[in-house]
């Protein structure tokens, strides 16, 4: 048992198959040839009249017609109005207008909002400038000023350079 060779199962199946083939031919069987595959195209299905949809939305993305549409809208519309009129996504319209240097009209509301923001930013900058001038001569370091005012170091350096404040890089050495 332990030293006996293991019978090859594959060889047993092949022997059995060969025996059945020989028996088939011995009994008078004849081989038949089956036809091979042939190509037949699929039949076409008729298209219903209501299945055809006409394109009536915005032109194809990236097409010349889309760029021309945006240019024409920019002459008479603000950006928000152009988004609504064209049906193009806001982000895509912004990307295309920047890429092709297209500028839209500015509405009076946007103009007022920009002016108010600019005024507020200038007031904040002046206030920070005064605070930096006051702290410059007290011996505090730039890092301490940044932490007290809650601003970034780069913004502090811009304030110092723009307003000509004499603020040493280091505090007084002991």
C-alpha positions in Angstrom: 0.0 0.0 0.0 2.6 2.5 1.0 5.1 1.5 -1.7 2.4 0.9 -4.5 2.4 3.5 -7.3 -0.5 5.8 -7.5 -2.7 5.2 -10.6 -2.8 8.2 -13.0 -6.4 9.3 -13.2 -5.9 11.2 -16.4 -4.5 8.2 -18.1 -7.5 6.1 -16.9 -10.0 8.6 -18.4 -8.1 8.7 -21.7 -8.0 4.9 -21.9 -11.7 4.7 -21.2 -12.4 7.4 -23.9 -10.3 5.6 -26.5 -12.1 2.3 -25.7 -15.5 3.9 -26.2 -14.4 5.5 -29.5 -13.1 2.1 -30.8 -16.4 0.4 -29.8 -18.4 3.2 -31.6 -16.5 2.6 -34.9 -16.6 -1.2 -34.4 -20.4 -1.2 -34.2 -20.6 0.7 -37.6 -20.7 4.2 -36.4 -19.8 6.9 -38.9 -18.4 10.4 -38.0 -20.6 13.3 -38.9 -19.2 16.8 -39.6 -21.1 19.6 -38.0 -21.4 23.0 -39.7 -19.2 25.7 -38.3 -20.3 29.1 -37.1 -21.6 31.6 -39.6 -22.1 35.3 -39.3 -25.6 36.8 -39.3 -26.0 40.5 -38.5 -28.6 41.4 -35.9 -31.8 42.6 -37.2 -32.3 46.4 -37.0 -35.0 47.6 -34.6 -37.2 50.4 -35.8 -36.9 53.7 -33.9 -40.1 55.1 -32.5 -41.0 58.7 -33.5 -41.2 59.8 -29.9 -37.7 58.4 -29.1 -35.9 61.1 -31.1 -35.0 64.0 -28.9 -33.9 67.3 -30.4 -31.0 69.1 -28.7 -32.3 72.4 -27.4 -30.0 73.0 -24.4 -26.6 74.7 -24.4 -24.1 73.9 -27.2 -21.6 71.1 -26.8 -19.0 71.7 -24.2 -15.7 73.1 -25.5 -17.2 73.9 -28.9 -16.7 77.1 -30.8 -20.4 77.8 -30.6 -20.2 77.7 -26.8 -17.4 80.2 -26.7 -19.3 82.5 -29.1 -22.4 82.2 -26.9 -20.4 83.2 -23.9 -18.9 86.2 -25.7 -22.3 87.4 -26.9 -23.8 87.1 -23.4 -20.8 89.0 -21.8 -21.7 92.0 -23.9 -25.2 92.4 -22.3 -25.3 90.3 -19.1 -23.6 90.1 -15.7 -22.0 86.8 -14.8 -25.0 85.6 -12.8 -27.4 86.5 -15.6 -25.2 84.7 -18.1 -25.3 81.5 -16.0 -29.0 81.6 -15.9 -29.4 82.4 -19.6 -26.9 79.9 -21.0 -27.6 76.9 -18.8 -23.9 76.4 -18.4 -22.6 75.4 -15.0 -21.2 78.3 -12.9 -17.8 76.8 -12.4 -17.5 75.9 -16.1 -18.5 79.3 -17.2 -16.0 80.9 -14.9 -13.2 78.6 -16.2 -14.0 79.3 -19.8 -14.3 83.1 -19.3 -10.9 83.1 -17.6 -9.3 80.9 -20.3 -10.6 83.1 -23.2 -10.3 86.4 -21.4 -14.0 87.2 -21.4 -15.3 89.8 -19.0 -18.9 90.3 -18.1 -20.8 93.4 -17.1 -20.6 94.3 -13.4 -24.0 94.8 -11.7 -24.4 97.8 -9.4 -25.0 95.4 -6.5 -21.7 93.7 -7.0 -20.0 97.0 -7.4 -21.4 98.3 -4.1 -20.4 95.0 -2.4 -16.9 95.2 -3.7 -16.5 98.8 -2.7 -17.8 98.0 0.9 -15.4 95.1 1.1 -12.4 97.2 0.0 -13.3 99.9 2.4 -13.6 97.5 5.3 -10.3 95.8 4.3 -8.5 99.3 4.2 -9.9 100.2 7.6 -8.7 96.9 9.1 -5.3 97.4 7.5 -5.0 100.9 9.0 -6.0 99.6 12.4 -3.5 96.9 12.3 -0.8 99.3 11.1 -1.5 101.6 14.1 -1.3 98.6 16.5 2.0 97.5 15.0 3.4 101.0 15.3 2.4 101.1 19.0 4.0 97.7 19.7 7.2 98.3 17.7 9.0 100.4 20.3 8.0 98.3 23.3 10.6 95.6 22.9 8.1 92.9 21.8 9.2 90.5 19.1 7.5 90.2 15.8 6.3 86.8 16.7 4.6 88.1 19.9 2.9 90.9 17.8 1.6 88.3 15.4 0.2 86.2 18.3 -1.4 89.3 20.0 -3.0 90.6 16.9 -4.0 87.3 15.5 -2.5 87.9 12.0 0.0 86.0 9.9 3.7 86.7 9.9 3.7 87.5 6.2 0.9 90.0 6.7 2.9 91.7 9.5 5.9 92.0 7.2 3.8 93.5 4.5 2.4 96.0 7.0 5.9 97.0 8.1 7.2 97.4 4.6 4.1 99.3 3.2 3.8 101.7 6.1 7.5 102.1 6.7 7.5 101.0 10.3 10.8 100.6 12.0 10.5 97.2 13.6 13.7 95.2 14.2 13.8 91.5 13.4 14.8 90.7 17.0 13.8 92.2 20.3 16.3 93.8 22.6 19.0 91.4 23.7 19.5 91.1 27.5 
